Amino acid sequence: MTNTINQPADSQTSYSIAEWKRGYDSQPNEYEYEITEIEGAIPTELSGTLFRNGPGLLDIGGSAIHHPFDGDGMISAFSFQDGKAFYRNRFVQTEAYLQEQEAGKILYRGVFGTQKPGGFFKNVFDLKLKNIANTGVIYWGGKLLALWEAAEPHRLDPETLDTLGIDYLDGVLQPGDAFSAHPWVDPSCVMDDGAPCLVNFRVDPGLSSKITLFEFAPDGKLLRRHSHSIPGFSFIHDFIITPQYAIFFQNPVNFNPLPFLFGMRGAGECVQFQPEKPTNVILIPRDSNNREIKTFSVESGFVFHHANAFEREKEICIDSIAYQTLPQVQPNSDYKEVDFDPLDPGQLWRFTLNLEDGRVEREMLEGRCCEFPTHNPNKVGRDYRYLYLGAAADTQSNAPLQAILKLDLETNEGQIHSFAPRGFVSEPIFVSKPNSEREDSGWILTLVYDGKEHRSTLAILDGENLAGDAVALLHLKHHIPYGLHGSWCDEVFVKAN
């Protein structure tokens, strides 16, 4: 099978910066069609729906936003049934999205520096943030939820992707309450007789920060909710769970609100990395009757995403993507003009916490630039062997993610499936094969931006033989801008004719 994305390089590098930039073009159109341009064959056993979320609009009324994280959320759905695939995308119809589309201009400040036109006087003391619903998406308890960590989720119709409105989770949330974009599903909760449950959190930062944990049954009913205060400001994007603990990395940053208050910077631009300070690793018991929080200090840099964690006798092991530094977003910067070479790459580290003496050991598991780790969902919070990540094609330098990397954590061997030089990958999603007992028996689904054709392709890779030919490449009629996070559900959602 010929991979039309992985063509001979035109230069010495593994990518063209000009082609990479075009992946950040807005996609203002909404589509609905069966995918028919396919290389290979879709497995007939692959049945269900892949949902993905990310910023679909990178400009409003012709005015560019300052950072892609400020872009309006757009949900894409890939439904698989009987060897066929169907695509649909819709923007999350947030109140702010509808207002700005009607006005044809930017009406809200963005967290990462997007300002309203008109300069200082139009932005000073305007602290109202735009709920952009652009980060995560999950189907749980019969609800499809678009998530953004600074506000409430939006509920969508899973068949049409029509927005049904803000969802307060049957009264669990109050207006203005945040709900993280990084939930985890415990496949077998020890507190619920082995039933699965959804675990998520919200953080209220300040001089001290309050972390609230939520756990939900498969029918969406709240099982547990409890809050804990920790000293200091917290900028926490992701967390991880084990059967007993929810684990948070309190990155070493401070927050100066004055530039945001006076309309000079976005809130995210006011976060400053403090490399001289350690990261606090905070273990919060998931059992609400246990209030004993454990805190460890580690020299870890900055962590956005965690791969997994598991308990081992008197130890807890946490695998995370860590950066040595966090570059601050600058007011006059252009995210499309990034110079990758001087930036510290994300690398995979294992942090081993000794619960008896408080010591922390850390070990680099993968030095290649990598991000967006995933694995078999049945191994969440458990000891595991196989991990999949988006990775740079070049092993020696920081670069855009152009490959999917499989790591065997038992043998330290790796496999890689590269889409360089023309392809740029998104977060991989693992889908288990039916009735399989092997941990890596599944398909890896990843969205690939084709820089030559300016369109996107959904790649289906073999989880056991990742380095081999793609199982199938599903070529879309258009591009999808670089996204953030997605999820898989076993239900098939195809709009009835």
C-alpha positions in Angstrom: 0.0 0.0 0.0 1.3 3.4 -0.9 1.2 6.0 1.9 0.6 9.3 0.1 1.5 11.4 3.1 4.9 9.9 3.7 6.7 11.1 0.5 10.4 11.8 0.0 11.6 14.9 1.8 12.2 18.0 -0.1 15.0 19.2 2.1 17.4 18.2 4.9 14.7 18.7 7.6 11.9 16.3 8.4 9.3 19.0 7.8 8.5 22.2 5.9 7.7 25.0 8.3 5.5 26.6 5.6 3.4 23.4 5.4 3.2 23.1 9.1 1.8 26.6 9.5 -1.1 25.9 7.2 -2.4 23.3 9.7 -3.5 26.3 11.7 -5.7 27.7 9.0 -9.3 28.1 10.2 -11.9 25.6 9.1 -15.2 27.6 9.0 -17.2 25.0 7.2 -19.3 22.2 8.7 -19.4 18.9 6.8 -21.3 15.6 6.9 -20.5 12.7 4.5 -19.3 9.1 4.2 -15.6 8.8 3.8 -14.9 7.1 0.5 -11.3 7.9 -0.4 -9.5 5.2 1.5 -6.2 3.5 1.2 -6.3 0.0 2.7 -9.5 -1.3 4.3 -11.4 -0.3 7.5 -11.6 -3.4 9.8 -15.2 -4.6 9.9 -14.8 -5.3 13.7 -14.0 -1.6 14.3 -17.4 -0.3 15.5 -18.1 2.8 17.4 -17.4 6.6 17.3 -14.2 8.6 17.6 -14.9 12.2 18.9 -12.2 14.9 18.7 -12.2 18.5 19.9 -10.0 21.4 19.1 -10.0 25.0 17.9 -11.7 25.3 14.6 -11.6 29.1 14.1 -8.2 30.8 14.4 -9.6 34.1 13.3 -12.9 36.0 13.8 -14.1 38.4 11.1 -10.7 38.3 9.5 -8.9 39.3 12.8 -6.4 36.6 13.9 -6.6 35.3 17.5 -3.4 35.6 19.4 -3.0 31.9 20.4 -4.7 28.7 19.1 -5.9 27.8 22.6 -8.2 30.8 22.3 -9.9 29.3 19.3 -13.6 28.3 19.2 -14.2 24.6 19.8 -15.1 22.4 16.9 -16.1 18.7 17.4 -15.3 16.1 14.8 -17.0 12.7 14.8 -15.8 9.6 13.0 -18.4 6.8 13.1 -17.5 3.3 12.1 -19.9 0.5 11.1 -19.6 -2.5 8.9 -16.3 -1.4 7.4 -17.6 2.1 6.5 -16.8 5.4 8.1 -18.8 8.6 8.3 -17.6 12.1 9.2 -19.3 15.0 10.7 -18.1 18.3 12.3 -19.9 21.1 14.2 -18.8 24.1 16.1 -19.9 24.2 19.7 -22.6 26.9 19.7 -21.4 28.7 22.9 -23.1 32.0 23.7 -19.8 33.8 22.9 -19.4 32.0 19.6 -22.9 32.9 18.4 -22.4 36.5 19.5 -19.1 36.9 17.7 -20.4 35.2 14.5 -23.4 37.6 14.4 -21.2 40.6 15.1 -18.4 39.5 12.7 -15.7 40.6 15.1 -13.9 39.7 18.4 -16.1 40.6 21.4 -14.2 38.7 24.2 -10.7 38.6 25.5 -9.0 35.3 25.4 -7.1 33.5 28.2 -3.9 33.3 26.1 -3.7 36.9 24.9 -6.5 37.5 22.3 -7.7 41.1 22.9 -10.8 43.0 21.8 -10.1 45.6 19.1 -9.8 49.1 20.4 -6.7 48.9 22.5 -6.2 49.4 26.2 -9.5 51.2 26.9 -11.6 48.4 25.4 -9.8 45.7 27.5 -9.0 47.2 30.9 -10.9 45.7 33.8 -12.8 43.3 31.5 -12.4 40.0 33.3 -15.2 38.1 31.5 -13.7 35.0 29.9 -15.1 33.3 26.8 -16.1 29.7 27.3 -14.6 28.2 24.2 -15.3 24.5 24.8 -12.3 23.6 22.7 -10.2 21.1 24.7 -11.8 17.7 25.4 -14.8 15.7 24.6 -16.3 12.6 26.2 -19.5 10.5 26.0 -20.5 9.4 29.5 -23.9 8.6 31.1 -25.7 9.1 27.9 -24.3 12.6 27.4 -21.8 13.9 24.9 -19.9 16.7 26.6 -17.5 19.3 25.1 -15.0 20.3 27.8 -12.9 23.4 28.6 -11.2 23.4 31.9 -12.1 27.0 33.0 -15.9 26.6 32.7 -18.9 24.4 32.6 -19.2 21.7 29.9 -21.5 22.0 26.9 -23.8 19.1 26.0 -24.1 18.0 22.4 -26.4 15.7 20.5 -24.1 12.7 19.7 -25.8 12.0 16.4 -26.0 15.5 14.9 -23.4 17.3 17.1 -26.0 20.0 17.6 -25.3 22.0 20.8 -28.0 21.5 23.5 -26.5 24.0 25.9 -24.5 24.3 29.1 -24.8 21.1 31.2 -24.6 21.3 35.0 -24.4 17.5 35.3 -27.8 17.2 37.0 -27.0 19.9 39.6 -23.5 18.7 40.5 -22.1 22.0 39.0 -23.3 25.6 39.7 -23.1 28.4 37.2 -19.5 29.4 36.7 -18.1 26.1 38.1 -15.2 24.7 36.1 -15.0 21.1 35.1 -11.6 19.8 33.8 -11.1 18.8 30.2 -9.0 15.8 31.3 -11.3 13.2 32.9 -10.1 9.6 33.3 -12.2 6.4 33.4 -11.3 3.9 36.1 -12.0 0.6 34.3 -12.6 -1.3 37.6 -13.2 0.9 40.7 -12.5 -0.9 44.0 -15.0 1.3 45.8 -17.8 0.3 43.4 -17.4 -3.5 43.3 -15.3 -3.4 40.1 -17.7 -1.2 38.1 -16.1 1.5 35.9 -16.4 5.2 36.9 -15.5 8.6 35.5 -13.1 10.7 37.6 -12.6 14.4 37.0 -11.6 17.5 38.9 -11.8 21.3 39.1 -9.2 23.6 40.6 -9.9 27.0 42.1 -6.5 28.7 42.2 -5.4 31.5 44.5 -2.9 32.1 47.3 -4.1 28.6 48.3 -5.8 26.4 45.8 -8.9 24.2 46.2 -9.1 20.9 44.3 -12.5 19.2 44.0 -12.7 15.6 42.9 -15.8 14.2 41.2 -16.6 10.5 40.4 -19.5 9.4 38.3 -21.2 6.1 37.7 -21.8 4.8 34.2 -25.3 6.2 34.2 -23.9 9.7 35.0 -25.0 9.7 38.7 -22.6 11.4 41.1 -20.8 8.8 43.3 -18.4 10.9 45.2 -17.4 14.6 45.5 -14.9 16.1 48.0 -12.7 19.2 48.1 -9.2 19.7 49.5 -7.0 22.9 49.9 -3.4 23.0 49.1 -0.9 25.8 49.7 0.1 28.1 46.8 -1.1 28.9 43.3 -1.9 26.0 41.0 -1.8 25.8 37.2 -3.0 22.2 36.6 -4.0 21.1 33.1 -4.1 17.3 33.7 -4.0 14.7 36.5 -3.8 11.0 36.8 -5.4 8.3 38.9 -4.6 5.0 40.6 -7.2 2.8 42.4 -6.5 4.7 45.7 -5.3 8.2 44.6 -5.9 11.1 42.4 -2.4 12.6 41.6 -1.7 16.2 40.7 1.6 17.9 39.7 1.6 21.5 41.1 4.0 23.1 38.6 6.4 25.8 39.9 4.7 28.9 38.5 3.4 32.2 39.9 0.6 34.4 38.7 0.7 38.2 38.5 -2.9 39.3 37.7 -2.1 43.0 37.2 -1.3 42.9 33.5 -4.5 41.0 32.9 -6.5 43.3 35.1 -5.2 46.4 33.3 -5.9 44.9 29.8 -2.3 44.5 28.7 -2.1 40.6 28.7 -4.2 37.6 28.7 -4.5 35.6 32.0 -2.3 32.8 30.5 0.4 35.3 29.6 0.6 36.3 33.3 1.8 32.8 34.4 5.5 32.8 35.0 7.6 29.6 35.3 9.9 29.5 38.3 12.7 27.0 37.5 14.5 27.4 40.8 11.5 25.9 42.6 10.5 22.2 42.8 7.3 20.7 41.6 4.9 19.4 44.3 3.3 16.0 43.6 0.1 15.8 45.5 -1.7 12.6 46.3 -5.3 13.0 47.2 -7.2 9.8 48.4 -10.1 9.0 46.2 -12.0 7.6 49.2 -13.7 10.7 50.6 -13.4 9.3 54.1 -9.6 9.5 53.9 -8.5 13.1 54.2 -4.7 12.5 54.4 -3.1 14.3 51.6 0.5 13.2 50.8 2.9 15.8 49.2 6.3 15.1 47.5 8.8 17.5 46.0 10.5 16.7 42.7 12.7 18.5 40.3 10.5 17.8 37.3 10.2 21.0 35.2 6.7 21.6 33.8 4.2 18.8 33.2 1.1 19.3 30.9 0.1 15.6 30.4 0.4 12.3 32.2 0.6 8.9 30.6 -0.3 6.6 33.5 0.3 5.8 37.1 0.2 2.6 39.2 0.7 1.3 42.7 3.5 -1.1 43.5 3.9 -2.3 47.2 4.9 0.9 49.0 5.6 2.9 45.9 3.6 4.8 43.2 5.0 5.1 39.7 3.9 8.1 37.6 4.8 8.4 33.9 4.5 11.9 32.5 5.6 14.2 29.7 7.9 16.8 31.3 9.5 19.9 29.9 12.7 21.4 31.4 11.2 24.9 31.0 7.9 26.6 30.1 8.3 29.5 27.6 6.0 32.4 28.5 3.5 33.5 25.9 4.5 37.0 24.9 2.0 39.8 23.9 3.7 40.5 20.6 4.5 36.9 19.6 3.1 35.0 16.6 2.4 31.3 17.3 2.9 30.5 13.6 6.5 31.9 13.7 7.8 29.5 16.3 11.4 28.4 16.2 11.4 24.8 17.3 15.2 24.3 17.7 15.8 26.4 20.9 12.7 25.1 22.7 13.0 22.3 25.3 11.2 19.2 24.0 8.6 17.2 26.0 10.2 13.9 27.2 8.8 10.9 28.9 9.8 10.5 32.6 8.9 8.1 35.3 8.6 9.4 38.8 8.7 6.8 41.6 7.3 8.0 44.9 8.3 6.1 48.1 5.3 6.2 50.4 7.3 5.3 53.5 10.3 7.7 53.4 9.0 10.4 51.0 11.9 10.0 48.5 11.3 10.5 44.8 13.3 8.9 42.0 13.0 10.0 38.4 14.1 8.2 35.3 13.9 9.3 31.6 12.1 6.6 29.7 12.1 8.4 26.3 14.3 11.3 25.2 12.7 11.8 21.8 10.4 14.9 21.6 7.0 13.5 22.4 3.5 14.4 23.6 -0.1 13.1 23.9 0.5 9.7 25.5 -2.1 7.0 25.4 -2.5 3.3 26.1 -5.0 0.5 26.5 -7.8 2.1 28.5 -8.1 -1.1 30.6 -4.8 -0.3 32.1 -5.6 3.1 33.5 -4.2 3.3 37.0 -2.6 -0.2 36.6 0.8 -1.5 35.8 1.2 -1.6 32.1 3.6 -2.5 29.3 2.8 -0.6 26.1 2.5 3.2 25.6 1.8 5.2 22.4 2.8 8.8 21.9 2.9 11.5 19.2 6.5 12.0 18.5 9.0 14.0 16.4 10.3 12.2 13.3 13.8 13.4 14.1 15.3 11.7 17.2 17.8 14.5 17.9 15.9 17.7 18.1 12.7 19.4 19.0 10.2 19.5 16.1 6.5 19.2 15.3 4.9 15.8 16.0 5.1 13.7 12.8 5.1 10.2 14.0 3.4 7.7 16.4 5.8 6.0 18.7 5.1 2.7 20.5 7.2 2.0 23.6 7.5 -1.5 25.3 8.2 -0.5 28.9 9.2 -4.0 29.7 11.9 -4.6 27.1 12.7 -0.9 26.4 12.1 -1.5 22.7 10.2 0.9 20.5 8.4 1.0 17.1 7.7 4.1 15.1 5.3 4.9 12.3 6.3 8.2 10.6 4.2 10.5 8.4 7.2 12.8 7.7 7.9 15.0 5.9 4.3 16.0 4.8 2.3 14.6 7.7 1.7 16.2 11.2 0.0 13.9 13.7 -2.5 14.6 16.5 -3.1 12.7 19.8 -3.3 8.9 19.2 -6.3 7.0 20.6 -6.2 3.3 21.4 -9.2 1.2 20.5 -9.1 -2.4 21.8 -9.9 -5.2 19.4 -13.0 -7.2 20.4 -12.4 -10.2 22.7 -8.6 -9.7 22.7 -6.5 -10.5 25.7 -3.2 -9.0 24.5 -2.6 -5.5 25.9 -1.4 -4.1 22.6 -4.1 -5.8 20.5 -5.9 -2.8 19.2 -6.0 0.0 16.6 -4.3 3.3 17.0 -6.4 6.1 15.5 -4.7 9.5 14.8 -5.6 12.5 12.7 -2.9 13.5 10.4 -2.6 16.9 8.7 -1.3 16.5 5.1 0.8 19.6 4.4 1.1 19.0 0.7 -2.7 18.5 0.0 -3.9 20.8 2.8 -6.3 18.2 4.1 -6.5 15.8 6.9 -6.4 12.0 7.0 -7.5 9.6 9.8 -4.9 6.9 10.1 -5.8 3.5 11.5 -2.6 1.8 12.7 -2.0 -1.7 14.0 -1.3 -1.5 17.8 0.8 -4.7 17.7 2.8 -3.9 14.5 2.9 -0.2 14.6 5.9 0.1 12.3 4.1 -1.8 9.6 1.8 -0.4 6.9 -1.2 1.5 8.0 -4.3 -0.6 8.3 -6.2 2.2 6.5 -5.8 5.8 5.6 -9.1 7.7 5.4 -8.6 10.9 3.4 -11.0 13.7 4.2 -12.2 16.3 1.7 -10.7 19.2 3.7 -8.4 19.9 6.6 -9.1 19.9 10.3 -7.0 22.4 12.3 -4.6 21.0 14.8 -6.7 19.7 17.6 -6.3 18.9 21.3 -8.0 15.8 22.8 -10.5 13.1 21.8 -12.1 9.9 23.0 -13.6 6.7 21.8 -17.0 5.2 22.6 -18.4 1.8 21.5 -21.7 3.3 20.4 -22.2 4.1 16.7 -23.7 7.5 16.0 -24.8 7.9 12.4 -27.5 10.5 11.7 -30.7 8.8 10.4 -31.8 9.8 6.9 
